[in-house]
Amino acid sequence: MVHFPRTFPAIAILAALVSFLDARAEPDLAKEVLADGVVLFRTPSALDLWTATNVVAVVGDEDVTVFDANTRPATTRRVIAAIRKMTDKPVRTLIDSHWHMDHWSGNAEYRKAFPGVRIVATTATRDYLKRMGHGLFADFAGGGVARAREELEKATGLTDEERRQKERDIADSAALAKEMAEVPHVLPDVAFAGSLTLWSGDRELRLLTMTGDATGSAVLYLPAERILVTGDVLVSPEDGNGPPPWTTNSYAITPWLESLRGLDALDAKVIVPGQGPAQHDETYLKRTIDLYAAILDQVHAALERGLFKLEEVQAAVNVDEIGKGYTPAFCCFN
């Protein structure tokens, strides 16, 4: 454990902590071949320091299409290196599924590695991105660092390992905030609304606009392979176990449910959520549809009975039976 005198400059402490962070062994990308020329790269959150972003590379006759970039430039470079090991064809299309930083912050690295790459997103996503300053993502990543340091300094009763872990967590957040403040914001140069079909030789890549944990999200469907790449329209835990993390920036739950039903109608054979392992049937998707529908129905019923206080409405919602169907079994949403 490293001890710093109280007079030690804060910037030096941060530099030492970041150096300590970099010295730790980092996990590597997980790779799964979904079909001929279609590969999923799973990025553990311990590597990207934010979420476990899924990146899908689709190799065509002459080029590569990539769905989603990563949060950190260093992680994006790892994915690019992995793609180059797989093929010498250039990445000519990068798709940003939505505006959250773990799905597009790596745009600049693709533009650097493949200067002619076209970056595609929905019109709504591009509009969101062009209005977001660097400070927003830096604040997301580093929010609470100063407070966490103060709390750690005052903390008592921690074991050495607990204290080291908290120091690592603070260093992670500080390092990521610094990166996010410096990442060039490269906007999409192709925008679409509704749907857009791309072709790479004989391979069809169908893009659809949907609502997920962000409005105006894009999903990718490969009809011939029946592979569906959802971004965060279908949200899964990193390990694939349990129910979806309840997260939304739009609170547009009804359109989100409609989008999930739209995904179900595609009858995909393989589903790649924004995070977590690829799913080889529709069990998780259908159960999540049931979950969202039950929550909406019960909330509406409570409101129609005259309930209006948050705690009363929450108490009126019980979806434990649906929750038990997740792996591992999960209950007690209410």
VEXKOLZA-609253 format. One record per residue: residue number from 1; residue in three letters; x, y, z of N, C-alpha, C, O in turn. Coordinates in steps of 0.2 Angstrom, whole numbers. Atoms other than C-alpha are relative to their C-alpha. Example, Ala and Ser with C-alpha at 12.3 -4.5 7.8 and 13.67 -1.06 7.14 Angstrom:
num;residu;nxx;nyy;nzz;caxx;cayy;cazz;cxx;cyy;czz;oxx;oyy;ozz
1;ALA;4;-6;0;62;-22;39;4;6;0;9;5;3
2;SER;-4;-6;-1;68;-5;36;-4;5;3;-1;11;4
This chain:
num;residu;nxx;nyy;nzz;caxx;cayy;cazz;cxx;cyy;czz;oxx;oyy;ozz
1;MET;4;-6;0;0;0;0;4;6;0;9;6;4
2;VAL;-4;-6;1;7;17;-5;-3;6;5;-9;7;5
3;HIS;2;-5;-5;6;31;9;2;7;-3;8;7;-5
4;PHE;-2;-7;2;6;50;4;0;4;6;-5;4;9
5;PRO;1;-5;-6;10;64;16;-5;5;-2;-7;5;-8
6;ARG;6;-5;1;-4;77;17;2;5;-4;-2;8;-8
7;THR;-3;-6;5;7;90;8;1;-2;-7;3;2;-11
8;PHE;-2;2;7;10;79;-7;-5;3;-5;-11;2;-4
9;PRO;4;-3;5;3;88;-22;-6;-5;-3;-4;-11;-4
10;ALA;5;4;2;-14;81;-28;1;-3;-7;0;-9;-8
11;ILE;-1;3;7;-9;79;-46;6;-6;0;5;-10;-4
12;ALA;-5;5;0;6;69;-41;-3;-7;3;-1;-12;1
13;ILE;3;6;-2;-5;57;-31;-4;-3;-5;-4;-9;-6
14;LEU;3;3;6;-16;55;-46;4;-3;-5;3;-9;-7
15;ALA;-5;4;5;-1;51;-57;2;-6;3;3;-11;-1
16;ALA;-2;7;-3;5;38;-45;-5;-5;0;-4;-11;-1
17;LEU;5;5;0;-12;30;-44;-2;-2;-7;-3;-8;-7
18;VAL;1;2;6;-14;30;-62;5;-5;-3;4;-10;-6
19;SER;-6;5;2;3;22;-64;-1;-7;3;0;-12;0
20;PHE;1;6;-4;-2;9;-51;-5;-4;-4;-5;-10;-5
21;LEU;5;3;4;-18;6;-61;3;-3;-6;1;-9;-8
22;ASP;-3;2;6;-8;4;-77;4;-7;1;5;-11;-4
23;ALA;-5;6;-1;4;-9;-69;-4;-6;1;-1;-12;1
24;ARG;4;6;-1;-11;-21;-65;-1;-4;-6;-1;-1;-12
25;ALA;2;4;6;-14;-35;-76;-7;1;-2;-12;1;2
26;GLU;6;-2;3;-28;-31;-88;-3;-6;-3;0;-10;-6
27;PRO;3;5;3;-41;-43;-94;0;1;-8;1;7;-10
28;ASP;-1;-1;7;-41;-46;-113;-7;-1;-3;-12;-2;1
29;LEU;6;1;4;-55;-46;-126;-2;-7;0;2;-11;-1
30;ALA;2;7;1;-66;-61;-127;-3;0;-8;-6;5;-10
31;LYS;1;0;7;-69;-66;-145;-5;-6;-2;-4;-12;1
32;GLU;5;5;2;-84;-76;-152;-2;0;-7;-4;5;-9
33;VAL;2;0;7;-87;-81;-170;-7;-2;0;-9;-7;2
34;LEU;7;1;0;-106;-79;-173;-2;-4;-7;-7;-7;-7
35;ALA;2;3;7;-106;-84;-192;7;1;-4;11;4;-2
36;ASP;-5;-2;4;-94;-84;-206;1;7;-1;-3;10;-4
37;GLY;-1;-7;1;-86;-67;-206;-3;4;5;-3;11;4
38;VAL;3;-4;-5;-96;-61;-191;3;-2;7;2;-7;9
39;VAL;-4;1;-6;-86;-59;-175;-2;5;6;-3;11;4
40;LEU;1;-4;-5;-91;-53;-158;6;1;5;9;-4;7
41;PHE;-5;-2;-5;-78;-44;-147;-3;2;6;-6;8;6
42;ARG;3;-2;-6;-83;-43;-129;5;3;4;11;1;5
43;THR;-4;-4;-4;-75;-30;-119;-2;0;8;-7;4;9
44;PRO;2;0;-7;-75;-33;-100;1;7;3;5;11;1
45;SER;0;-7;-3;-79;-17;-89;7;1;3;9;7;4
46;ALA;-7;-1;-3;-62;-20;-80;5;3;-5;10;6;-3
47;LEU;-5;-2;6;-53;-16;-97;-3;7;-2;2;11;-3
48;ASP;2;-6;3;-64;-2;-103;-2;5;5;-3;11;4
49;LEU;1;-5;-5;-67;6;-86;-7;3;0;-8;8;4
50;TRP;6;-3;0;-85;9;-89;-5;-5;-1;-8;-7;5
51;THR;4;6;1;-96;-5;-96;3;-5;-5;8;-4;-8
52;ALA;-3;5;4;-93;-21;-105;-3;0;-7;-7;-4;-9
53;THR;2;-1;6;-96;-15;-122;1;-6;-5;6;-8;-5
54;ASN;0;5;5;-100;-27;-136;2;3;-7;-2;8;-8
55;VAL;-2;-2;7;-92;-24;-153;-1;-6;-5;2;-11;-4
56;VAL;1;5;5;-97;-34;-168;3;2;-7;2;8;-9
57;ALA;-3;-2;6;-86;-34;-184;-3;-5;-5;-3;-11;-4
58;VAL;3;4;5;-94;-40;-200;5;1;-6;5;6;-9
59;VAL;-5;0;6;-81;-45;-214;-4;-1;-6;-7;-6;-7
60;GLY;3;1;7;-88;-42;-232;5;-2;-5;11;-4;-3
61;ASP;-5;2;6;-80;-46;-249;6;4;0;11;2;-2
62;GLU;-5;-5;1;-70;-30;-249;2;4;6;7;7;7
63;ASP;-1;-4;-6;-71;-22;-232;-4;-3;6;-7;-8;6
64;VAL;3;2;-6;-77;-23;-214;-5;5;3;-3;11;2
65;THR;5;-5;-3;-92;-15;-205;1;-2;7;0;-8;9
66;VAL;0;1;-7;-91;-13;-186;-6;4;3;-7;9;2
67;PHE;5;-3;-4;-105;-10;-174;2;2;7;4;-3;10
68;ASP;-2;-3;-6;-101;1;-160;8;0;1;11;-4;0
69;ALA;-6;-1;-3;-85;8;-153;1;-1;7;-5;-2;10
70;ASN;-1;1;-7;-78;7;-136;1;7;4;0;12;1
71;THR;-1;-6;-3;-76;20;-122;7;3;0;8;9;-2
72;ARG;-7;-2;-1;-57;21;-120;3;-1;-7;2;-6;-10
73;PRO;-4;1;6;-46;24;-135;5;-6;0;6;-9;-5
74;ALA;-4;6;0;-34;11;-129;-3;-7;-1;-1;-11;-4
75;THR;4;6;2;-48;-2;-129;-2;0;-7;-1;-6;-10
76;THR;2;0;7;-53;3;-146;6;-2;-4;5;-6;-9
77;ARG;-6;2;4;-35;1;-152;1;-8;0;3;-11;-4
78;ARG;0;8;-1;-36;-17;-145;-4;-3;-5;-3;-8;-8
79;VAL;4;3;4;-51;-21;-155;2;1;-7;1;-4;-11
80;ILE;-3;-1;7;-44;-13;-171;6;-5;-1;6;-8;-7
81;ALA;-6;5;1;-28;-24;-169;-3;-7;0;0;-11;-5
82;ALA;3;7;0;-39;-39;-166;-4;-1;-7;-3;-6;-10
83;ILE;3;0;6;-49;-35;-182;6;-1;-6;5;-5;-10
84;ARG;-5;1;5;-33;-33;-192;4;-7;0;6;-9;-5
85;LYS;-2;7;0;-27;-50;-186;-4;-5;-4;-2;-10;-6
86;MET;5;4;3;-43;-57;-193;0;1;-7;-1;-4;-11
87;THR;0;-1;7;-42;-49;-210;4;6;-2;5;11;3
88;ASP;-4;-5;2;-32;-37;-220;-5;5;-4;-2;10;-6
89;LYS;5;-5;3;-48;-28;-227;-1;6;5;-1;5;11
90;PRO;1;-6;-4;-51;-11;-221;-7;1;3;-12;-2;0
91;VAL;7;-2;-3;-65;-5;-209;-2;6;-4;1;12;-4
92;ARG;2;-6;4;-75;6;-221;-7;3;3;-9;8;1
93;THR;6;-3;-3;-91;8;-210;0;-2;7;1;-7;9
94;LEU;1;0;-8;-93;11;-191;-7;2;1;-9;8;0
95;ILE;6;-2;-2;-110;11;-184;0;2;8;2;-2;12
96;ASP;1;-2;-7;-114;21;-168;-7;-2;2;-12;1;-1
97;SER;7;1;-1;-129;13;-160;-4;5;4;-10;6;3
98;HIS;4;-6;-4;-133;28;-148;6;4;3;12;3;2
99;TRP;-5;-6;-2;-125;43;-139;4;-2;6;8;2;8
100;HIS;-4;1;-7;-119;35;-123;8;-2;-2;9;-5;-7
101;MET;-7;0;2;-100;36;-122;3;-6;-1;8;-7;-5
102;ASP;-4;6;1;-96;18;-122;-2;-3;-6;0;-9;-8
103;HIS;1;2;6;-103;16;-139;2;4;-6;1;3;-12
104;TRP;-2;-4;6;-95;30;-149;7;4;2;9;7;-3
105;SER;-6;-4;-2;-80;37;-139;6;-2;-4;11;2;-5
106;GLY;-5;3;4;-69;26;-150;0;2;-7;5;0;-11
107;ASN;1;-2;7;-74;35;-166;7;2;-3;9;1;-9
108;ALA;-6;-3;2;-58;45;-167;6;-5;-2;9;-4;-6
109;GLU;-5;5;1;-47;29;-166;-1;-3;-7;3;-5;-11
110;TYR;1;3;6;-56;21;-181;1;5;-6;4;3;-11
111;ARG;-1;-4;5;-55;37;-191;8;1;-1;10;2;-7
112;LYS;-7;-1;0;-36;38;-187;3;-7;-4;7;-6;-8
113;ALA;-3;7;3;-33;19;-192;-3;-1;-7;1;-4;-11
114;PHE;3;1;7;-45;20;-207;-3;7;-2;-9;8;-1
115;PRO;2;-7;1;-46;38;-213;-6;0;-5;-9;5;-4
116;GLY;6;-1;4;-59;34;-226;-7;-3;3;-12;-3;0
117;VAL;6;3;-3;-71;26;-214;-6;5;1;-5;11;2
118;ARG;6;-4;-1;-89;32;-214;-3;-2;6;-4;-8;8
119;ILE;3;2;-7;-98;33;-197;-7;1;-1;-9;7;-3
120;VAL;7;-1;1;-116;30;-197;-4;-1;6;-2;-4;11
121;ALA;4;0;-6;-129;33;-184;-7;3;-2;-8;5;-8
122;THR;6;-3;1;-147;38;-183;0;8;0;5;11;3
123;THR;0;-8;0;-152;57;-186;0;2;7;3;7;9
124;ALA;1;-2;-7;-157;58;-168;6;-1;4;8;4;8
125;THR;-6;1;-4;-141;51;-161;5;5;-2;9;8;2
126;ARG;-5;-6;2;-130;63;-172;-2;6;3;2;10;5
127;ASP;2;-6;-3;-141;77;-166;2;0;8;5;6;10
128;TYR;-2;0;-7;-138;72;-148;8;1;1;10;5;5
129;LEU;-7;0;0;-119;70;-151;3;7;-1;8;9;2
130;LYS;-3;-7;2;-116;87;-159;-1;5;6;2;10;6
131;ARG;1;-5;-6;-123;95;-143;3;-2;6;1;1;12
132;MET;-3;3;-7;-113;86;-130;7;2;0;12;0;-4
133;GLY;-7;-2;-1;-97;94;-124;4;-5;4;1;-10;7
134;HIS;-5;5;-3;-82;85;-117;-2;-1;7;-1;-6;10
135;GLY;1;0;-7;-87;90;-100;-5;-5;3;-4;-8;8
136;LEU;5;4;-2;-102;79;-99;2;-7;1;1;-10;7
137;PHE;-2;7;-1;-94;62;-101;6;0;5;6;-5;9
138;ALA;-5;-1;-5;-79;68;-91;-3;0;7;-1;-3;12
139;ASP;4;-1;-6;-92;72;-77;-3;-7;2;-3;-9;8
140;PHE;2;6;-1;-100;55;-79;5;-5;3;4;-8;8
141;ALA;-5;4;-1;-84;46;-78;3;1;7;5;-3;11
142;GLY;-4;-2;-6;-76;56;-64;-4;3;6;-1;5;11
143;GLY;4;-3;-5;-91;62;-54;1;-4;7;1;-10;7
144;GLY;-1;2;-7;-88;60;-35;7;-2;2;8;-5;7
145;VAL;-7;2;-2;-69;57;-36;2;4;6;5;1;11
146;ALA;-3;-4;-6;-65;71;-24;-3;-2;6;0;-3;11
147;ARG;4;2;-6;-79;66;-12;3;-7;2;3;-8;8
148;ALA;-2;6;-2;-73;48;-13;7;0;3;8;-4;8
149;ARG;-7;-1;-3;-55;53;-9;-1;3;7;3;0;12
150;GLU;1;-3;-7;-61;63;6;-3;-5;5;0;-6;10
151;GLU;2;6;-4;-71;48;12;5;-5;2;5;-8;7
152;LEU;-5;5;-1;-57;36;10;5;3;5;7;-1;10
153;GLU;-5;-3;-5;-45;48;20;-3;0;7;0;-2;12
154;LYS;3;0;-6;-58;48;34;-2;-7;3;-4;-8;8
155;ALA;3;6;-1;-63;30;33;5;-4;6;11;-3;6
156;THR;-4;4;-5;-58;19;48;-3;-7;0;-8;-9;-3
157;GLY;2;7;-1;-59;0;51;1;-4;-7;-2;-10;-7
158;LEU;-1;3;6;-54;-4;33;6;-5;0;11;-3;3
159;THR;-6;4;1;-43;-19;29;5;3;-5;3;8;-9
160;ASP;-5;-3;5;-27;-15;19;-3;-2;-7;-2;3;-11
161;GLU;2;1;7;-35;-24;4;-6;4;-2;-7;6;-7
162;GLU;6;-4;1;-52;-15;6;3;7;-2;0;10;-7
163;ARG;-2;-6;2;-42;1;6;3;1;-7;2;6;-11
164;ARG;-3;1;7;-32;-4;-9;-5;0;-6;-4;3;-11
165;GLN;5;0;6;-47;-8;-19;-4;7;-1;-5;8;-6
166;LYS;3;-7;1;-55;9;-15;5;5;-3;2;9;-7
167;GLU;-5;-4;3;-39;17;-20;0;-1;-8;0;3;-12
168;ARG;0;2;7;-40;7;-37;-6;3;-3;-6;5;-9
169;ASP;6;-2;2;-58;12;-39;0;8;-2;-2;10;-7
170;ILE;-1;-8;1;-54;31;-37;5;1;-6;3;5;-10
171;ALA;-5;-1;6;-39;29;-49;-3;-1;-6;-2;2;-11
172;ASP;4;1;6;-50;21;-62;-4;6;-2;-4;8;-8
173;SER;5;-6;2;-63;35;-61;4;6;-2;2;9;-7
174;ALA;-4;-6;1;-50;49;-61;3;-1;-7;3;4;-11
175;ALA;-4;1;7;-40;41;-76;-6;0;-6;-4;3;-11
176;LEU;5;0;5;-56;38;-86;-3;7;-1;-4;9;-7
177;ALA;2;-7;1;-62;56;-83;5;4;-4;3;8;-8
178;LYS;-5;-4;4;-46;63;-89;0;-2;-8;0;2;-12
179;GLU;0;2;7;-47;52;-105;-6;3;-3;-6;5;-9
180;MET;6;-2;3;-65;57;-108;0;8;-1;-3;10;-6
181;ALA;-1;-8;2;-60;76;-107;4;1;-6;4;6;-9
182;GLU;-5;-1;5;-47;73;-120;-2;-3;-7;1;-2;-12
183;VAL;2;4;6;-56;61;-132;-3;5;-6;-8;8;-4
184;PRO;3;-4;5;-59;70;-149;-7;-3;-2;-8;-9;-2
185;HIS;7;2;2;-78;70;-153;0;0;-8;-1;5;-11
186;VAL;1;1;8;-79;63;-171;-7;-2;-1;-10;-7;1
187;LEU;7;1;1;-97;64;-177;-1;-4;-6;3;-5;-10
188;PRO;2;4;6;-106;52;-189;0;5;-6;-2;11;-5
189;ASP;1;-4;7;-105;58;-207;-6;-3;-4;-7;0;-10
190;VAL;6;3;3;-120;47;-212;-5;-1;5;-4;-4;10
191;ALA;6;1;-5;-137;49;-203;-6;-2;-4;-7;-1;-10
192;PHE;6;3;3;-153;40;-206;-6;0;5;-4;0;11
193;ALA;6;0;-5;-171;40;-199;-4;-6;-3;-5;-7;-9
194;GLY;5;6;2;-182;24;-199;5;-6;-2;6;-10;3
195;SER;-4;6;1;-171;11;-208;5;2;-6;4;7;-10
196;LEU;-5;-1;5;-156;10;-219;3;-7;-2;5;-10;3
197;THR;-3;6;2;-149;-5;-229;6;1;-3;7;5;-8
198;LEU;-7;0;3;-131;-7;-233;2;-7;-3;-1;-12;-1
199;TRP;-2;6;3;-123;-20;-244;8;0;0;11;5;-2
200;SER;-7;1;1;-106;-27;-243;1;-7;-4;1;-12;-1
201;GLY;1;6;4;-105;-39;-258;-7;-2;0;-11;1;-1
202;ASP;7;3;-1;-119;-51;-256;-3;1;7;-9;-2;8
203;ARG;3;0;-6;-121;-48;-238;-4;7;2;-2;12;1
204;GLU;5;-6;-2;-136;-37;-232;1;2;7;1;-3;11
205;LEU;0;-3;-6;-134;-26;-217;-6;5;1;-6;10;-2
206;ARG;6;-4;-1;-151;-19;-211;0;4;6;1;1;12
207;LEU;0;-5;-6;-151;-4;-199;-7;2;1;-11;4;-4
208;LEU;7;-2;-2;-167;0;-190;1;5;6;5;4;11
209;THR;0;-5;-6;-171;15;-178;-5;-3;5;-11;-5;4
210;MET;5;3;-5;-178;9;-161;2;4;6;6;8;7
211;THR;-1;-3;-7;-179;15;-143;2;-5;5;0;-10;5
212;GLY;-2;5;-6;-169;7;-129;2;4;6;-3;8;8
213;ASP;-1;-4;-5;-160;15;-115;2;7;-2;3;11;2
214;ALA;0;-7;4;-158;30;-127;-5;0;-6;-5;-5;-9
215;THR;4;-1;6;-170;36;-139;4;1;-7;10;2;-6
216;GLY;-4;-1;7;-165;36;-158;6;-5;0;11;-3;-3
217;SER;-5;5;0;-155;20;-156;0;-4;-7;-5;-4;-10
218;ALA;0;4;6;-149;10;-171;1;-8;2;5;-9;7
219;VAL;-2;7;-1;-149;-9;-171;1;-3;-7;-1;0;-12
220;LEU;-3;3;6;-141;-20;-184;-3;-7;-1;-3;-11;4
221;TYR;3;7;1;-150;-36;-192;4;-2;-7;4;1;-12
222;LEU;-3;4;6;-141;-48;-204;-5;-5;-2;-5;-11;1
223;PRO;6;5;1;-156;-57;-212;3;-7;-2;0;-12;0
224;ALA;-2;7;3;-146;-71;-221;2;-4;6;1;-10;6
225;GLU;-3;4;-5;-137;-76;-205;-5;0;6;-4;-3;11
226;ARG;5;-1;-6;-152;-71;-193;3;2;6;2;0;11
227;ILE;-4;-3;-6;-140;-61;-182;-3;7;1;-3;11;-3
228;LEU;3;-7;-2;-147;-46;-172;5;3;5;6;0;10
229;VAL;-5;-3;-5;-135;-34;-164;-4;6;2;-6;11;-1
230;THR;5;-4;-3;-145;-23;-152;2;7;3;-2;11;4
231;GLY;-2;-6;-4;-134;-10;-144;-4;-1;7;-5;-7;9
232;ASP;3;1;-6;-143;-6;-128;-8;1;-1;-11;3;4
233;VAL;8;1;1;-161;-8;-135;-1;-7;4;-7;-7;7
234;LEU;1;5;-5;-159;-25;-126;6;0;5;12;-1;3
235;VAL;-5;-1;-5;-149;-23;-110;1;-6;4;-4;-9;6
236;SER;-2;6;-3;-140;-37;-102;5;1;5;9;5;4
237;PRO;-6;-1;-5;-129;-39;-86;6;-3;-4;6;-6;-9
238;GLU;-6;1;4;-111;-41;-91;1;-8;0;4;-10;-5
239;ASP;-1;7;0;-111;-60;-86;-6;-4;-3;-6;-10;-4
240;GLY;6;3;3;-128;-63;-94;-5;-3;4;-10;-6;2
241;ASN;5;3;-5;-136;-69;-78;-4;6;3;-2;11;4
242;GLY;5;-4;-4;-151;-61;-70;-4;5;-5;-3;4;-11
243;PRO;4;-4;5;-163;-48;-77;4;6;-2;9;7;0
244;PRO;-3;-6;2;-159;-32;-86;1;5;5;-3;6;9
245;PRO;-1;-6;-4;-151;-18;-77;-5;5;-2;-6;7;-8
246;TRP;5;-5;2;-165;-5;-76;3;6;-1;5;10;3
247;THR;-4;-7;2;-158;10;-85;-4;3;-6;-5;0;-11
248;THR;3;-4;6;-166;23;-96;2;7;1;1;10;6
249;ASN;-1;-7;0;-161;41;-100;-6;3;-3;-7;10;-2
250;SER;5;-3;3;-177;44;-109;-7;-1;3;-11;3;2
251;TYR;6;2;-3;-190;36;-98;-6;-1;-5;-12;-1;-3
252;ALA;5;1;5;-199;32;-114;-1;-8;0;1;-12;-5
253;ILE;0;8;-1;-203;14;-108;-5;-3;-5;-4;-8;-7
254;THR;5;3;5;-219;12;-119;4;-1;-7;3;-7;-10
255;PRO;-4;1;6;-208;15;-135;5;-6;0;6;-9;-5
256;TRP;-5;5;-1;-195;4;-128;-3;-7;0;0;-12;-4
257;LEU;4;6;1;-207;-10;-126;-2;-2;-7;-1;-8;-9
258;GLU;2;1;7;-213;-8;-143;6;-2;-4;5;-6;-9
259;SER;-6;2;3;-195;-9;-149;2;-7;1;4;-11;-4
260;LEU;-2;7;-2;-192;-25;-140;-5;-5;-4;-2;-10;-6
261;ARG;4;4;4;-207;-32;-148;1;0;-8;1;-6;-11
262;GLY;-2;0;7;-201;-27;-165;6;-4;-1;7;-7;-6
263;LEU;-6;5;0;-184;-36;-161;-3;-7;0;0;-11;-4
264;ASP;2;6;0;-194;-51;-157;-3;-3;-7;-3;-8;-9
265;ALA;4;2;7;-204;-51;-174;6;-1;-5;4;-5;-10
266;LEU;-5;2;5;-187;-52;-183;2;-8;0;5;-10;-4
267;ASP;-2;7;-1;-185;-70;-176;7;-2;-1;9;-6;-5
268;ALA;-7;1;0;-167;-69;-174;3;-7;3;0;-9;7
269;LYS;-3;6;-2;-156;-85;-172;5;2;6;6;-2;10
270;VAL;-5;-3;-5;-142;-75;-162;-2;7;1;-3;11;-3
271;ILE;1;-7;-2;-145;-59;-152;6;2;4;8;-1;9
272;VAL;-6;-3;-3;-130;-49;-147;-3;7;4;-4;12;1
273;PRO;2;-6;-3;-135;-36;-133;5;4;1;11;3;-1
274;GLY;-5;-5;-1;-126;-21;-129;6;-2;4;12;0;3
275;GLN;-5;3;-4;-116;-30;-115;-3;-7;1;-8;-9;0
276;GLY;2;7;-2;-116;-48;-110;1;-5;-6;3;-2;-12
277;PRO;-2;5;5;-113;-64;-120;-6;0;-5;-12;2;-4
278;ALA;5;1;5;-122;-68;-136;-5;-5;2;-4;-10;5
279;GLN;6;4;-2;-139;-76;-134;-2;-4;-6;-3;-1;-12
280;HIS;1;5;5;-143;-91;-145;-7;-2;-1;-9;-7;-4
281;ASP;7;1;1;-162;-91;-143;-3;7;2;0;12;4
282;GLU;3;-6;-2;-175;-78;-139;-3;0;7;-7;5;9
283;THR;2;1;-7;-178;-83;-121;0;6;4;-4;9;7
284;TYR;-2;-6;-4;-170;-68;-113;-4;6;-3;-7;10;1
285;LEU;4;-5;3;-179;-56;-125;-7;0;1;-10;5;4
286;LYS;7;1;-1;-196;-63;-123;-1;1;8;-7;4;9
287;ARG;1;-1;-7;-194;-63;-104;0;7;2;-4;10;6
288;THR;0;-7;-2;-189;-45;-104;-6;4;-3;-8;8;0
289;ILE;6;-3;3;-204;-41;-115;-5;-1;5;-9;4;7
290;ASP;5;1;-5;-215;-49;-102;1;4;6;-4;7;9
291;LEU;-2;-4;-6;-206;-40;-88;-2;7;-1;-6;10;3
292;TYR;2;-7;2;-208;-22;-96;-7;0;0;-10;5;2
293;ALA;7;0;1;-226;-26;-101;-3;0;7;-8;3;8
294;ALA;3;1;-7;-230;-32;-83;1;7;4;-4;9;8
295;ILE;-2;-7;-4;-222;-16;-75;-5;5;-2;-8;9;2
296;LEU;4;-5;3;-231;-5;-87;-8;-1;2;-11;4;4
297;ASP;7;1;-2;-248;-13;-84;-2;1;7;-7;4;9
298;GLN;2;-1;-8;-247;-13;-65;1;7;2;-3;9;6
299;VAL;-1;-7;-2;-241;5;-64;-6;3;-3;-9;8;1
300;HIS;6;-3;2;-255;10;-75;-7;-1;4;-11;3;5
301;ALA;6;2;-4;-268;0;-65;0;4;6;-5;6;9
302;ALA;-1;-3;-7;-261;8;-49;-2;7;-1;-6;10;3
303;LEU;2;-7;1;-263;26;-56;-8;0;-2;-11;5;1
304;GLU;7;0;1;-281;22;-62;-4;-1;6;-10;1;6
305;ARG;3;0;-6;-285;17;-45;1;6;5;-2;6;10
306;GLY;-1;-6;-4;-280;34;-39;6;1;4;7;6;7
307;LEU;-6;-1;-3;-263;30;-32;4;5;-4;4;5;-10
308;PHE;-5;-5;4;-250;44;-36;6;1;4;11;3;1
309;LYS;-6;0;-3;-237;43;-23;5;-5;-2;3;-11;-3
310;LEU;-5;5;3;-221;35;-29;0;-6;4;0;-12;1
311;GLU;-1;6;-4;-219;23;-14;-7;-4;-1;-6;-11;0
312;GLU;6;4;0;-238;18;-16;0;-4;-7;-2;-10;-7
313;VAL;0;4;7;-236;14;-35;5;-5;0;4;-11;-3
314;GLN;-5;5;0;-220;5;-32;-2;-6;4;-1;-12;2
315;ALA;2;6;-4;-228;-6;-19;-6;-4;-3;-7;-10;-2
316;ALA;5;3;4;-242;-10;-31;2;-4;-6;-1;-8;-9
317;VAL;-3;4;5;-230;-18;-43;3;-6;2;8;-6;7
318;ASN;-3;6;-2;-225;-36;-41;1;-4;-6;-4;-7;-9
319;VAL;-2;4;6;-216;-45;-55;5;-6;2;9;-8;-2
320;ASP;-4;5;-3;-208;-58;-44;0;-7;-4;5;-10;-6
321;GLU;0;6;3;-214;-73;-54;4;0;-7;7;-4;-9
322;ILE;-4;-1;6;-207;-66;-70;8;0;1;12;-3;-2
323;GLY;-7;-1;-2;-191;-62;-61;3;-7;1;9;-8;0
324;LYS;-3;6;-1;-189;-80;-56;2;-4;-6;6;-9;-6
325;GLY;-2;3;6;-187;-85;-74;6;1;-3;9;-2;-7
326;TYR;-7;-2;2;-171;-76;-76;5;-5;3;4;-8;8
327;THR;-5;4;-3;-155;-86;-73;6;5;3;9;8;-1
328;PRO;4;3;-5;-151;-85;-59;-6;3;2;-8;8;0
329;ALA;7;-3;-2;-168;-83;-52;1;6;4;5;7;8
330;PHE;-1;-6;-3;-171;-66;-47;-8;2;2;-12;1;-1
331;CYS;7;-2;-2;-186;-59;-37;0;7;3;5;11;3
332;CYS;1;-6;-4;-192;-44;-27;1;6;-4;6;10;-1
333;PHE;-1;-6;4;-193;-30;-40;-5;5;4;-3;11;4
334;ASN;4;-5;-3;-207;-22;-29;2;2;6;-1;6;10
